[in-house]
Amino acid sequence: MKKLPTIFRRKGTAALDLTVGSPLKRILTFMLPMLIGNIFNQLYSMVDTVIVGQTLGSDALAGVGSTGAITFLILGFVSGLTHGFSVVVSQRRGAHDEEGMRKSFATGIALTVVIVSVLTVIALAVTKPLLTAMHTQPDFYPYAYQYLSVIFGGMLLSALSNQFASTLRAIGDSLIPLFFLVFSCVFNASFDCLFIMVFDMGVSGAAAATVLANGISALSVFTYMWIKYPMLRFKPKHFRPNLKRYATHLKLGVPMALQMSVISIGMIVGQTALNTMSPTEIKAYVTATKIDGLATSVLNTAGIATATFVGQNYGAKRYDRIKKGVKQYTIFMIIVSLALGATVIALHRPLVMLFISRAERTEALYAGALKYLVFNAGFYILLATLCITRSGLQGMGRGTLALTAAMAEVVMRVGVALIAMHYQSYTIVCMLNCMSWIGANIMLFPAFLATLRKYVPLFKPHAKFLHLPNPSEIPFTQPKEED
């Protein structure tokens, strides 16, 4: 804590300009703090789950775990929305348009507050019907409902925290969000222990700890941004209604939000299929998803880094760097995904022990968790390419194409879930993710290449035939921002 004031006093900024230097080195430098932050966040989530599982029992753990699909439906929409707004900021950053950055930041905040406030009311109203429609088992239902009610009630704080952190990353600062994320997780863990173990608030206490930590994070990040980055200091005039500017943000934010929600529809159908399985299989699945989440956070971070890298270079018209950087980064992440998958499968047994008390550990539970991890960790390479190509399209402002790919992902997920329910097969439920990744990749990979080909030749032998100029050689001119 003694070093915190020096962060504000230090000259210069922690923001990286991703339009210059070695593409792969820049992406990795930008990604590393985010990766550490996401891993730390996942580790906290695991600690949170351990506290719930060890102190409140496996029924409470399964109840909270069964909320994942509904949580992703609502909070995923919010996350996609704020991330989409930040893409506009990254494009303005690449174009060196500081006034445009202020307008974009202010517009994003205004839209987030209005949309999320309405969404909060809707989410609280549909929680019970969704849990019932998903055939949530009676033993798990009370825990799921209590948890979701508190999480959705504090959704605006989570949205603003995401908004501010995404904006910092959009301008190339991925280091400072890490610091505040660590502080937030420490607060969260402390509040967990206080609310659950001292005040005996149960799963509501776990949810309240998350909401309160998000509020502290939002305030801290905004304070830092305001002090450190004059380029983001908006004024009341920047909130003036401007239909063209709102449309620009919604064009990127809404498709990314819908993409998350569309994917969550498939997850809800999958959770419904899971809820028809035995309690042991449900507990094994929930436990395995917590282990899986730590590994997939690495691949999801790759997507966030790609969106910022592509967004800045797209705004700077450095299309050659997009091609080179994404190619190098994809190869690197394929290697990482193979190593991750092998590690998760090999260590599944000791990892399962973290979440389940000794008295409730059974061979059936270990086997169920391993089956899930084989069908997920064994296919991380598909998730890696999906995250990179999807985020690359979003960085170039092609959110609608990414949404179309999400549709394919949902079709695969829903189809597999329906088959699983028909045959009452836990094995098929475990295949939901990998099948949806296949469906999304079939759409995303060609779409990304086709979009990039509009700006720069993809293959040297075809360059003369295509007669496409390299836009990176065009002298830079700052784009005009609407009033």
N, C-alpha and C positions, 0 to 999 in steps of 0.2 A: 504493500500500500504506500510505502514511503516513496516509491519510484513513480507513482501515478502522476503527481504534478509535473514531472519532467516530460511526460508524454505531451502535455499541452504546451509547455514552454519551448520544446525542441524546434529549431528552425527547419524549414523545409516541410515536406509531407511524406507520408508513407505510401502515397498513391503511385502506382506503376503505370508508365506509359507503355502499353502493350503493342504499340504500332512501330516500335524500333527494337533493334537487337535481335539475338537469336530467338526465333519463335518458340522452340521447345523449351529453352532455358527460361524464357520469360513466363511461359504458361506454368511451368513447374514452380518457379519462384512465387508466382501469384497463387498457385493452388495449395502450396505447402501449409500456410497458416490456416486456410479453410479446412484442409484435411485434418490437421491437428484439432481444430475446433469441433469438427463433426465427429471425430473419433472420441474426443472428450465428452461430447454431448451424448453419444451413444453409450459410452461407459457410464455416464451419469444415469441414463435411461435404464441401463442394466442394474445399477445400484438401486434405483427407484423400484424396479421390478423385484429385486432381491428382498428389499424391505417389505414390500407388499406380500410377496410369496411366503417369506419366512415368519412374518408377524401376524398377518391376517389370514393365511392359509391358501391352499391351491385353488379353492373356489373363487376367492377374491381375485387371485392372479388370472384365472381363466375369464372372470367377468370383465376385468379391465382389458385383458387381451382381446376379448371379443368385440371391443369398441373400435378396433383399428380401422375397419372398413368405413364405418360411419364417420369417424374422426377425419379420415382422409377425404371423404366426400365433401365435408364442409371446410375444414382447415386446408385441405389440398387446393380447393378453389381459391381461398384467400391467398395462399402462398403463391400460386400461379399468377394471380392478379398482380400482387406486389412485385413479383419477379419480372413480369412483363413490363410494368411501368419503369423499372430500373433499366431495362434494355434501351429505352429512349434516352435515358441519362448517359449510358455508355456510348451511344452513337453521337450524342452532342459532345461528349468528352473527346472522342476520336477526332471530331471536327474542330476542336478547340473553341467551342462556342459556349462561353461561360454564362452569358445571359440566357441562352437556351437551356442550360443546365438548371438554373434557378427556376425558370418557368416550369420545366419538366418536373422538378422535385416538388414544387408547390402543387402542381396539378395532380401528381400522384397521391399526395397526402389528402387533398380534398376528395378525390374519387374514392380513396380507401375508406375514409371515415364514413362517407354516405353509404357506400355499398355494404360495408361490413356491419354497420348499425342495423340496416334492414335485414341482412342475413342472420344476425343474432336472433332476432325475433322469430324468423322462420325456423331456424335450427332448433330452438327450444320447443317449438310447437310440434315438430315432426319426430322428435327423439323417441317418444313412446311408441308411436305407430311403426317406426322403422325397426325397433328392437323386437316388437311383436311379429312383424312381417318376416323377420329373419329367423324366426323360430328359436330365439334365444332361450336356452334351457332355464327353467325356474330357479335352479340353484345359483345361476350366474346373473340372472336378470337384475336384482336389486343393486348389485355392485356396478353393473354396466350403466344403469340409469343415473345413479348418484354421481358417478364419475363424469359422464357426458354433460349433465346439467351444469356443473361448475365450470367445466372446460369451455362450453359454448357461451356461458354467461360472461366470461372474461376474454372472449375472442378478439375484441378490438385491441386489447393490449398486445396480444400475440401478433396481430396484423401490423401494428405500428412498429413493433420490434423487428419484424421481418422487413418492413418497408425501409427502415433506416439502415439496417445492416446490408440489405441488397443495394441500396444507393451507394454506400461506401465501397462495396465491391465493384460496382459499376464504374466508378472513377479510378479503380485500380488499387484501392486500399483494402487488402484482405487480412492485414496483420492486426489492426486495431479491433475489428469485430471479434477476433480470436480472444483478445484480452477480456472484452466485456462478456463474451460467451462463458469464459472460465468463471468470472465473477458470478454470472447468473446461475451457473450450475452449482456453484458452492452455496449460494443462497437457497437454491431449490432443494438441495440435499439437506441443508440445515432445517429448512421449513418442513420438509418431509418428516424428519425425526421428531420435530417439535409437535406437528399437528397429529401425526399417527401414534407416536410412542408416548407422548406426554399428554396431549389433549384428547387422545382416543377418538379422533374424527374419522377413522377408517379411510375408505377410498376417496371420500370427499376431501379429506385432508391432503392426500396426494395430488388431487386435481387443483386444490386451492394453492398449494405450494408452487405448482407450475405457473398458474395465473399471476401470482404475486411476483415471482421471479421474472416473468416476461415484462411486467410493468416496470420493474427496476431496470431491466435491460434497455427498454425503450427510452426511458428518461436519460439514462447514462450515455447511450449512443448518440442521441440527439444533441445533448449538451456538448459532447466532444466535436461533433460535426460543425456545430454552430461556431465554436471557438476556433477550430483548426482550419476550416475550409471556407474562405470568403466566397468562393464560387457557388456555394450552396445557400448563402444567406438570402433568403427570399424576403420580399416586402409585401405589404397588403395588395399592391397593384398586380403582383404575380398570380393572385388568386382570382382576378377578374375572369368571369366566364368567357371562354373562347371556344366555340364549337369545333373549330378545326383542330385545336390543340387537344381538346378532350377526345375527339375522334381518333387522333393519332395514338394516344395512350390506350384507349379502349380497343383499338385495332390489334395491338400487341398483347394487352393484358387479358382481355376476355377470352381469346382463343387458348392462351396458356392456362387460364383458370378452368375453362371448360374441358381442356385436355385432361387436367387432373381429376375433375369431377367425373368425366366419362370413364376414365380408368377406374375410378372408385366404384362405379356402378358394377363393373365386372368383379371388383373385390367384394362388394356386398353379396352378389350372387354366389361367389366362392365361399364367403363366410356362412351364407345360408346352407350351402352344401355341407360345410364342415360341422355346422350345428346339428346335423342329423346323424353325426357319427357318435361313437362312444365317448364318455367323459375322459377316458385315458388318452384317446386319440386327439381330442380337443386340447388337452393339457400338453401333450407332446408337440402338437403343431404350434401352439402359442409360445412355448419355450423355445422351439427351433427358430421361430421368426425373430425372437429377441437376439439370438446368436447371429442369425442371418443379417439383421439390421446393422450390426457393427461392421461387417464386411462390405455390404452394399453401400454404406455411407461413403466409402472410398470412391466407388464408381459414380455415385450421384454427385460427389464433389467434382469429379471430372467433367460432368455436364455443366455445372455452374461456371467453372473456369472457362470452358469452351464458349459459352454464351457471351461472357465478358470479352474474351479475346476476339471473337468474331465480330461482336458489336462495335468495339473500338476501331478495328481495322476496316470494317465496312463503312463506318462514318468517315474514316480517313482515306477511303478509296484504295486501300492496300490489299487488293484482292489476291495478289500473288502470295502475300503472307498468310492469308486464310488457307489457301491450298496447301502450302508447305507446312504450316503449323499443325493443321488438323491431321495431315498424313502422318507426321512424326509422332504426334500425341496419340493417335489411334494405335499405332504399333506398340508404343510404350505401355498403354493401358491394357492391351491384349495380354502382354507378358505379365503384368500385375494381376489381372483377373485370373489367370491360370494358377498363379502362386497362391492367391487368396483362397480359391476354391479347394485346392489340395490341403491347405492348412486347416480350414474350417472342418472339413470332413474328418481329417486325422485327429482333431482335438475335440470332437463332438461330445464325448463322454464326460470329461472333466468340466466342460462348459455347461452341460445340462445340470451337473451337480450344484452349480452356483444358484440355480433358481428354485430347485425343488428340495424340500427338507428330506433328511435321511429316511424318515419313516415312510415317505410317499414315493421313494424311488423304486421303480420296478424295471425289469428287463423289457417289458412291453412298451414302457415310456421311452426308454433309450432307443429301442428299435424304431418307434414312430418318429422320433426326432431325427434319427439318422436317415430315414427314408425321405423326409422333407429336404434335408440338406443335400442329399445326393442329387435330387432333381432340381435343386436351385443353385447350390455352389458349383455343381458340375457344369453349369451353363452360364457362369458369370461373363464369359466372353461375349455372349449375346447382349447382356445388359450393358456392357462397356460400349459396344458399338452403337447401341440404341441411345444411350445418354449423350454421346458425342455428336451424332448426326442430328438428333432432335434439337439439342441446344444450339448447334450450328445454324440450323434453319431459323430458330428463334432470334439468334443474333443478327441475321440478315433481314429480319422483319417478316419472315414467312411463317408466322404463327398458325395460319390457317392450314398450311401443309402438315405441320406437326399435329394439329388437331385431327386431320384426316387419318394420319397414322395411328393416333390413339383409338380411333374408331375400329381399326383393324385389330388392335390389341384387345379391345373389349369383346369383339365378336369371338375371338379365339378363347378368351377367358370364360365368357358366358357359355359357349358351346361345351367346353371341357367340364365346367361346373354342372351343367345339366346332365351330362353323361355320368358324372360322378354320383349325382343324386339318384339317377335311374338305377345304377348298379350298386349303390351304397358302398362305393370304393374309396377308401382313404388314400390309396396309391394314386388314383386319378386326381384327387384333390391336391395332392402334393405336386402335380404336374402343371397346375394352373399358371404359375409364373413363367416357367420356361416356354410354354406354348404361346403365351401372350407376347413374350419377347420375340419369338419367331415371327408372329404376325406383324408386329410393329416394324421389325427390321426389313421385312419384305417391302414395306411401303417407304420407310425412311431413307434407306441407303440410296436407292435410285433417285428419290426426290432431292436429296442433298446434292448429289452429283449433277443432276440436271440444272439445279439452281445455280451452283457454282460455275457451271459451264457457260452461263450467260455472261460472266464477267472475265473469265480467264480460261485459256485452253487447259484441258485436263491432262492431255498426253502430248509429249513433244512431237511424235511422228505425225500427229494430226494438226499441229499448229498452223502449218502453211495452208492446209486444205480449208481450215475453218476461217482463216483470215481475221481472227479476232485480235484487236490491239490489247496490249497489257494496260489496263486502266491505272495501274500503279505508276505509270510513267507520265500520266496527265498531271500538269501542275496543280497543286492544291489550291482550292478556292473555298473559303468558308461559306457554307450554305446559309441562306437567309432564313431567319426564324420568324414565324408569324407573330404579330403583335399580341 
